[in-house]
Amino acid sequence: MRKLWLIFSQAATISIAVLFVVATLRPEWLGRPSTPGAQVIGLKEASTPTPLPGQAGQARVGSYSDAVRKAVPAVVNIFTSKAVKTPRHPFANDPLFRQFFGDQLEREQRATGLGSGVIVSAKGYILTNHHVIEAADEIEVATADGKKFKARVVGSDPDTDIAVLQVATEGLPAITFGNDDGLRAGDVVLAIGNPFGVGQTVTMGIVSAVGRTHLGINTFENFIQTDAAINPGNSGGALIDSSGNLVGINTAIYSQSGGSMGIGFAIPASSARQVMESIIETGSVTRGWIGVEAQEITPELAESFKLPAVSGALIAGVVRGGPAEKAGIKPGDVLMAVEGKSVADPQGMLTLVAALVPGKPAKLKIRRETKDFDVQVEVGKRPSAAQQKRRQ
């Protein structure tokens, strides 16, 4: 009996050893997948997901290379330069010395800058930021394949920080516009540009928030906030969705060190497109204007004016001879609505008034001394930034 037990135990040991060797070296003999880490679900091997309709080959899990490959050719590097005068002598700013020596006390140097841009038309139109090309007298554009072109400024809009350039060549790869209205916090986005001049770079993040205002960056604000790394040189570059479509123009960062801190801002592509089309058609952007200065309504002011809610814009000043003064609007009035649309705050008022058509009448709802009434205003044309400075 003992011999039989020994024979059985030796046979079992050998069988287990053989099974272990086969399972390790030839798992397919046992009907198991040969890929390490793969799982067996019934009789089907868990492998790379089936490609989605329209995708060529197998899908690459966790990769956005297809989106990048689609968008990168349309993103360009922008190099600018401008002449600046620097003092040649410590007494260059002294009126007495300047009276005799004039401009001889100064010397001219070239200041250079860099940024990014996005090709939006095969006709050579490029979107970028106004601050990238501001005051530049020479602009050069370099495409992703290394080609360089001289660019001219078609027009720019400091109020939204959008500028349109054009290069004298056709057939350039243009980016596809996406639907930024559908963006939500948590959506994956990628920023493409030329940070610090190191060359074209792609960073990934998510949409942190949409509709950001009151940042003091531009006159008209409606930013997409993202944690995709945006650094100096990224300005004017593309913010794309996971399909490679343009959803924003990278514009600004919040930083205490000069580098990315995970808070970047982009102008929605739809807003940039509207400004671009207006610039291409007319050379500038035409907006409505009524000639008032507005102040935010605080809870204390709302109680004082007996407002139903902390909303509206307090008229703090009225431009002499402007549309508002002609319509009888006075300092101390509260603007409640523009063409039936409620005014939330001064920023909202600015946006609503800018959308009005100059030369046409508009109906404003005003509260004065606890009484509401409507005022008809002949809308004017918003002065340019240069005109507003001259007025000040």
C-alpha positions as CSV (number, residue, x, y, z in Angstrom):
1,M,0.0,0.0,0.0
2,R,2.8,2.4,0.8
3,K,4.5,1.7,-2.6
4,L,1.2,2.6,-4.4
5,W,1.0,5.8,-2.4
6,L,4.6,6.8,-3.3
7,I,4.0,6.0,-7.0
8,F,0.8,8.1,-7.0
9,S,2.4,11.1,-5.2
10,Q,5.5,11.0,-7.6
11,A,3.2,10.8,-10.6
12,A,1.1,13.8,-9.3
13,T,4.2,15.8,-8.7
14,I,5.6,15.2,-12.2
15,S,2.2,16.0,-13.7
16,I,2.0,19.3,-11.9
17,A,5.6,20.2,-12.9
18,V,4.9,19.4,-16.6
19,L,1.7,21.4,-16.4
20,F,3.6,24.4,-15.0
21,V,6.2,24.2,-17.7
22,V,3.6,24.0,-20.5
23,A,1.5,26.8,-19.0
24,T,4.6,29.0,-18.9
25,L,6.3,28.2,-22.2
26,R,3.4,27.1,-24.4
27,P,0.1,28.5,-23.0
28,E,-1.6,28.1,-26.3
29,W,-1.5,24.4,-25.9
30,L,-3.9,24.8,-23.1
31,G,-6.2,27.2,-25.0
32,R,-4.9,30.3,-23.1
33,P,-3.9,33.6,-24.5
34,S,-0.1,34.0,-25.1
35,T,-0.1,37.8,-24.4
36,P,1.1,38.5,-20.8
37,G,-1.6,40.3,-18.7
38,A,-4.5,39.6,-21.1
39,Q,-7.7,38.3,-19.6
40,V,-9.9,35.4,-20.8
41,I,-13.5,36.2,-20.9
42,G,-15.3,33.0,-21.8
43,L,-13.6,31.9,-24.9
44,K,-12.8,35.4,-26.2
45,E,-9.5,37.1,-25.6
46,A,-9.5,40.5,-24.1
47,S,-7.3,42.5,-26.5
48,T,-7.1,46.0,-28.1
49,P,-10.6,47.5,-28.4
50,T,-12.2,47.2,-31.9
51,P,-11.5,50.4,-33.9
52,L,-14.3,52.9,-34.1
53,P,-16.1,53.3,-37.5
54,G,-14.0,55.5,-39.8
55,Q,-10.7,54.8,-38.0
56,A,-7.9,53.1,-39.9
57,G,-6.2,50.1,-38.3
58,Q,-6.4,49.4,-34.6
59,A,-7.2,52.1,-32.1
60,R,-4.4,53.3,-29.9
61,V,-5.7,53.3,-26.4
62,G,-4.8,56.5,-24.5
63,S,-3.1,58.2,-27.5
64,Y,-4.1,61.5,-29.1
65,S,-1.5,61.2,-31.9
66,D,-4.2,61.2,-34.6
67,A,-5.6,64.5,-33.3
68,V,-2.2,66.0,-33.1
69,R,-1.2,64.8,-36.5
70,K,-4.3,66.4,-37.9
71,A,-3.8,69.8,-36.3
72,V,0.0,70.3,-36.1
73,P,0.5,71.3,-39.8
74,A,-1.8,74.3,-39.3
75,V,0.0,75.7,-36.3
76,V,2.8,78.1,-37.1
77,N,5.6,79.9,-35.2
78,I,5.6,83.6,-35.4
79,F,8.7,85.7,-35.1
80,T,8.4,89.5,-34.8
81,S,10.9,92.4,-34.6
82,K,10.5,96.1,-34.2
83,A,12.8,99.1,-33.9
84,V,13.3,100.6,-30.5
85,K,15.4,103.6,-29.4
86,T,17.6,103.4,-26.4
87,P,19.6,106.2,-24.7
88,R,23.1,106.5,-26.0
89,H,24.1,109.0,-23.3
90,P,23.0,109.3,-19.6
91,F,21.7,112.8,-20.4
92,A,19.5,111.6,-23.3
93,N,16.3,112.6,-21.5
94,D,17.6,116.0,-20.4
95,P,15.7,118.7,-22.4
96,L,18.7,120.9,-22.5
97,F,21.0,118.3,-24.1
98,R,18.2,117.2,-26.5
99,Q,17.8,120.8,-27.6
100,F,21.3,120.7,-29.1
101,F,21.9,117.1,-29.9
102,G,18.3,115.8,-30.7
103,D,18.1,112.2,-31.8
104,Q,21.9,111.8,-31.7
105,L,21.6,111.0,-28.0
106,E,19.7,107.8,-28.9
107,R,20.5,104.7,-30.9
108,E,18.1,102.3,-32.7
109,Q,18.1,98.6,-31.9
110,R,15.9,95.7,-32.9
111,A,13.7,94.0,-30.3
112,T,12.5,90.5,-31.2
113,G,9.5,88.5,-30.0
114,L,7.9,85.1,-30.6
115,G,4.5,83.6,-30.5
116,S,2.3,81.1,-32.3
117,G,-0.5,81.3,-34.8
118,V,-3.1,79.1,-36.5
119,I,-3.7,78.8,-40.3
120,V,-7.4,79.0,-40.8
121,S,-7.7,79.3,-44.6
122,A,-5.9,77.9,-47.6
123,K,-5.6,81.5,-48.8
124,G,-3.0,82.1,-46.1
125,Y,-5.0,83.7,-43.3
126,I,-3.6,83.1,-39.9
127,L,-5.2,83.8,-36.5
128,T,-3.0,84.9,-33.6
129,N,-3.1,87.3,-30.6
130,H,-2.9,91.1,-31.0
131,H,-0.3,91.3,-28.3
132,V,2.0,88.9,-30.3
133,I,2.3,91.3,-33.3
134,E,1.6,94.6,-31.6
135,A,3.9,97.4,-32.9
136,A,5.9,94.9,-34.9
137,D,7.3,96.2,-38.2
138,E,8.6,92.8,-39.4
139,I,6.7,89.5,-39.0
140,E,7.9,86.1,-40.2
141,V,5.9,82.9,-40.0
142,A,7.5,79.4,-39.9
143,T,5.3,76.4,-40.7
144,A,5.7,73.0,-39.1
145,D,7.6,71.6,-42.1
146,G,10.2,74.4,-41.8
147,K,9.0,76.8,-44.5
148,K,9.2,80.5,-43.7
149,F,7.1,83.4,-45.1
150,K,6.9,87.1,-44.6
151,A,3.5,88.0,-43.2
152,R,1.4,91.2,-43.2
153,V,-1.2,92.3,-40.7
154,V,-4.7,92.3,-42.2
155,G,-6.1,93.8,-39.0
156,S,-6.3,93.4,-35.3
157,D,-8.7,93.9,-32.4
158,P,-7.1,94.9,-29.1
159,D,-10.5,94.5,-27.3
160,T,-10.5,90.8,-27.8
161,D,-6.7,90.4,-28.4
162,I,-7.2,88.9,-31.8
163,A,-5.1,89.6,-34.9
164,V,-5.3,88.3,-38.5
165,L,-2.2,87.9,-40.6
166,Q,-1.8,86.8,-44.2
167,V,1.1,85.2,-46.1
168,A,1.4,85.5,-49.9
169,T,1.0,81.8,-50.6
170,E,-1.9,79.4,-51.1
171,G,-2.5,75.8,-50.5
172,L,-1.5,75.9,-46.8
173,P,-3.0,73.2,-44.5
174,A,-5.9,74.9,-42.7
175,I,-7.2,73.7,-39.3
176,T,-10.8,72.5,-38.8
177,F,-13.0,74.6,-36.5
178,G,-14.7,72.7,-33.7
179,N,-17.8,73.3,-31.6
180,D,-16.6,75.2,-28.5
181,D,-20.2,75.8,-27.4
182,G,-20.3,72.1,-26.5
183,L,-17.2,72.3,-24.3
184,R,-17.7,71.2,-20.7
185,A,-15.4,71.1,-17.7
186,G,-13.5,67.8,-17.8
187,D,-13.2,67.6,-21.6
188,V,-9.7,66.7,-22.8
189,V,-7.9,69.5,-24.7
190,L,-4.4,69.9,-26.2
191,A,-2.4,73.1,-26.5
192,I,-0.1,73.4,-29.5
193,G,2.5,76.2,-29.8
194,N,6.1,77.3,-29.5
195,P,6.8,77.8,-25.8
196,F,10.0,79.6,-24.9
197,G,11.1,79.2,-28.6
198,V,12.0,75.6,-28.1
199,G,10.0,74.5,-31.1
200,Q,6.5,73.2,-31.7
201,T,5.2,71.5,-28.5
202,V,2.0,69.7,-27.6
203,T,0.6,69.6,-24.0
204,M,-2.5,67.9,-22.7
205,G,-5.0,68.8,-20.1
206,I,-8.7,69.3,-19.5
207,V,-11.1,72.1,-19.7
208,S,-11.1,73.5,-16.1
209,A,-14.0,76.0,-16.7
210,V,-15.8,77.9,-19.5
211,G,-17.2,81.4,-19.7
212,R,-14.4,83.0,-17.5
213,T,-14.8,86.8,-17.2
214,H,-13.7,89.7,-14.9
215,L,-10.1,88.7,-15.3
216,G,-9.0,92.1,-16.5
217,I,-7.1,90.7,-19.5
218,N,-9.3,91.9,-22.4
219,T,-12.2,94.4,-22.7
220,F,-14.4,91.5,-23.9
221,E,-13.9,88.3,-22.0
222,N,-15.4,84.8,-22.4
223,F,-12.4,82.6,-21.8
224,I,-11.9,78.8,-21.8
225,Q,-9.8,77.9,-18.8
226,T,-7.5,74.9,-19.0
227,D,-4.7,73.2,-17.1
228,A,-3.0,72.2,-20.4
229,A,0.5,73.8,-20.0
230,I,0.6,77.2,-21.7
231,N,3.8,79.2,-21.5
232,P,5.3,82.3,-23.1
233,G,5.5,81.7,-26.8
234,N,2.2,79.6,-26.8
235,S,0.2,82.8,-27.2
236,G,-1.8,82.7,-30.5
237,G,-1.5,78.9,-30.7
238,A,-4.2,76.3,-31.0
239,L,-6.3,74.7,-28.3
240,I,-7.8,71.6,-29.9
241,D,-10.2,68.9,-28.8
242,S,-9.5,65.2,-28.8
243,S,-10.5,65.0,-32.5
244,G,-8.0,67.6,-33.6
245,N,-10.5,70.5,-34.1
246,L,-9.8,74.1,-33.1
247,V,-11.8,75.1,-30.0
248,G,-9.7,78.1,-28.8
249,I,-6.8,80.4,-29.3
250,N,-4.3,80.3,-26.4
251,T,-4.0,83.8,-25.0
252,A,-2.9,84.1,-21.4
253,I,-1.7,82.4,-18.2
254,Y,-2.0,83.0,-14.5
255,S,1.5,82.9,-13.2
256,Q,3.7,84.2,-10.4
257,S,6.9,82.8,-11.8
258,G,6.5,83.4,-15.5
259,G,5.9,79.7,-16.2
260,S,2.7,77.6,-16.4
261,M,1.0,77.0,-13.1
262,G,-1.9,75.0,-14.5
263,I,-4.2,78.0,-15.2
264,G,-4.3,79.1,-18.8
265,F,-6.9,80.9,-20.8
266,A,-8.0,80.6,-24.4
267,I,-10.4,82.7,-26.5
268,P,-13.2,80.5,-27.9
269,A,-12.7,79.6,-31.5
270,S,-16.2,80.9,-32.4
271,S,-15.5,84.3,-31.0
272,A,-12.1,84.5,-32.7
273,R,-13.8,83.5,-36.0
274,Q,-16.4,86.2,-35.8
275,V,-13.7,88.8,-35.2
276,M,-11.6,87.4,-38.0
277,E,-14.4,87.5,-40.5
278,S,-15.2,91.1,-39.6
279,I,-11.6,92.1,-40.0
280,I,-11.2,90.3,-43.4
281,E,-14.4,91.9,-44.7
282,T,-14.1,95.5,-43.4
283,G,-10.6,95.8,-41.9
284,S,-11.9,96.3,-38.4
285,V,-14.5,95.2,-35.9
286,T,-17.7,97.3,-35.6
287,R,-19.4,97.3,-32.2
288,G,-22.3,99.2,-30.7
289,W,-21.7,102.0,-28.1
290,I,-24.0,104.2,-26.0
291,G,-21.4,106.3,-24.2
292,V,-21.7,105.3,-20.5
293,E,-19.4,104.3,-17.7
294,A,-20.8,101.5,-15.5
295,Q,-20.3,100.4,-11.9
296,E,-21.0,97.0,-10.4
297,I,-24.1,96.7,-8.2
298,T,-23.2,95.6,-4.6
299,P,-25.7,94.2,-2.1
300,E,-25.7,97.7,-0.4
301,L,-26.5,99.5,-3.6
302,A,-29.2,96.9,-4.5
303,E,-30.8,97.6,-1.2
304,S,-30.5,101.4,-1.6
305,F,-32.1,101.3,-5.1
306,K,-34.6,98.7,-3.9
307,L,-33.6,96.3,-6.7
308,P,-35.2,92.9,-6.7
309,A,-31.7,91.3,-7.1
310,V,-28.0,92.1,-7.1
311,S,-27.9,92.6,-10.9
312,G,-27.8,95.4,-13.4
313,A,-25.2,98.1,-14.0
314,L,-25.1,101.4,-12.2
315,I,-24.4,104.3,-14.6
316,A,-21.5,106.1,-13.0
317,G,-20.8,108.5,-15.9
318,V,-22.3,109.6,-19.2
319,V,-20.2,110.8,-22.2
320,R,-21.1,114.3,-23.1
321,G,-22.9,114.4,-26.5
322,G,-23.0,110.6,-26.6
323,P,-26.1,108.5,-27.4
324,A,-27.0,107.9,-23.8
325,E,-27.0,111.6,-22.9
326,K,-29.1,112.4,-25.9
327,A,-31.6,109.7,-24.8
328,G,-31.8,111.3,-21.3
329,I,-29.9,108.7,-19.4
330,K,-28.2,110.2,-16.3
331,P,-25.6,109.2,-13.8
332,G,-27.2,107.3,-11.0
333,D,-29.6,105.4,-13.3
334,V,-29.4,101.6,-13.2
335,L,-29.4,99.8,-16.6
336,M,-31.5,96.7,-16.2
337,A,-31.9,95.3,-19.7
338,V,-30.8,95.8,-23.3
339,E,-33.2,94.9,-26.0
340,G,-35.1,92.7,-23.6
341,K,-32.0,90.9,-22.4
342,S,-31.2,91.2,-18.7
343,V,-28.0,92.9,-17.6
344,A,-26.2,90.9,-15.0
345,D,-23.2,93.2,-14.4
346,P,-21.1,95.9,-16.2
347,Q,-19.3,93.2,-18.2
348,G,-22.6,91.7,-19.4
349,M,-23.8,95.2,-20.3
350,L,-20.7,95.8,-22.4
351,T,-21.2,92.6,-24.3
352,L,-24.9,93.3,-24.9
353,V,-24.3,96.8,-26.1
354,A,-21.4,95.8,-28.3
355,A,-23.7,93.4,-30.1
356,L,-26.0,96.3,-31.1
357,V,-25.9,97.6,-34.6
358,P,-24.6,101.2,-34.9
359,G,-27.0,103.6,-36.4
360,K,-30.1,101.7,-35.3
361,P,-32.3,102.4,-32.3
362,A,-32.2,100.1,-29.3
363,K,-34.5,99.8,-26.3
364,L,-33.0,100.0,-22.8
365,K,-34.7,99.4,-19.5
366,I,-33.7,101.9,-16.9
367,R,-34.5,102.2,-13.1
368,R,-34.5,105.7,-11.7
369,E,-35.6,106.4,-8.1
370,T,-37.3,103.0,-7.7
371,K,-39.2,103.4,-11.0
372,D,-38.6,101.4,-14.2
373,F,-39.0,102.8,-17.7
374,D,-37.8,102.2,-21.2
375,V,-35.5,104.5,-23.1
376,Q,-34.9,104.5,-26.9
377,V,-31.2,105.1,-27.8
378,E,-29.7,105.7,-31.2
379,V,-26.7,103.3,-31.0
380,G,-23.3,104.7,-31.9
381,K,-20.1,103.1,-33.1
382,R,-17.7,102.0,-30.4
383,P,-14.5,104.1,-30.6
384,S,-11.2,102.3,-31.2
385,A,-8.7,101.9,-28.4
386,A,-6.6,104.8,-29.8
387,Q,-9.6,107.1,-30.0
388,Q,-10.5,106.4,-26.4
389,K,-7.0,107.1,-25.3
390,R,-7.1,110.5,-27.1
391,R,-10.4,111.3,-25.3
392,Q,-8.8,110.6,-22.0
